[in-house]
Amino acid sequence: MLNISASELDHYLETALKAAKKGSEALLKYWGKLSNIREKTFAWDLVTEADKESETLILKTIKKEFPDHTILAEESGYAVRTKDQKETSFLWLVDPLDGTTNYTHQYPMVCISIGLLIDNIPFIGVIYNPIFKELYIAVKGRGATLNGEPIQVSKTLKINRSLLGTGFAYDRRTTPDNNYSEFCRLTNISQGVRRGGSAALDLAYVSTGRLDGYWERGLQPWDLAAGVLLVEEAGGRVSSYNNQPFDLFSGRILATNGVIHQELSATLVSK
């Protein structure tokens, strides 16, 4: 792994924050004023001019500071500035608008998510909801904050005392692997399951203790990179469903306060 200095980490964080601020300007500009809502692969998988403009501004900000870094963003895919993508140890993962369907309905569970991986390890995570003006920051080894105040996961001991979060993939209407049975099972044995419509914010809510645990499938790495670091730096735990090491590119995640992790994992893999 590269030897990253404190000043370098500060520079990466400063850039992520600047990029999130630029992207948020686009989200606020189009809030309630959309004129171009398009469908992607599925009729319920949407993209708007706000997504596009936010991503353009975010990528421009990152590329200006780090032209040799690789960026993977939701709307434009890979943006590689080196001759060989493998030559760089730095990968930025950008979701310019997580919760697009929410955004089109002016349902305020929306955010920008920016994560930086160095040698495949999350080092910087920034999630910003410009509607609520909530800024979540995590830096590897430095903890996590919400609007500058330290945050930590909940201390809930059991699933039957927990509030959980989840979501459903865009192909949920066509695939048998759709999370419905897990949703029903955990709704019955927990104090409730919430479906907010933004994976990044669900993870941010685990990091603050608003949710005790969260699971989902069918996700993309830009949905998860920043939130995973938030949960871990806030004292929580992240893994695969079966409690094995987490793979950012697997599309599946289990994130909890750590205390209920084994119980929630066992429930998810049981038949």
Summary of the structure (lengths in Angstrom):
residues: 271
radius of gyration: 17.7
end to end distance: 40.0
largest distance: 52.7
contacts: 961
relative contact order: 0.13
helix: 35%
strand: 25%
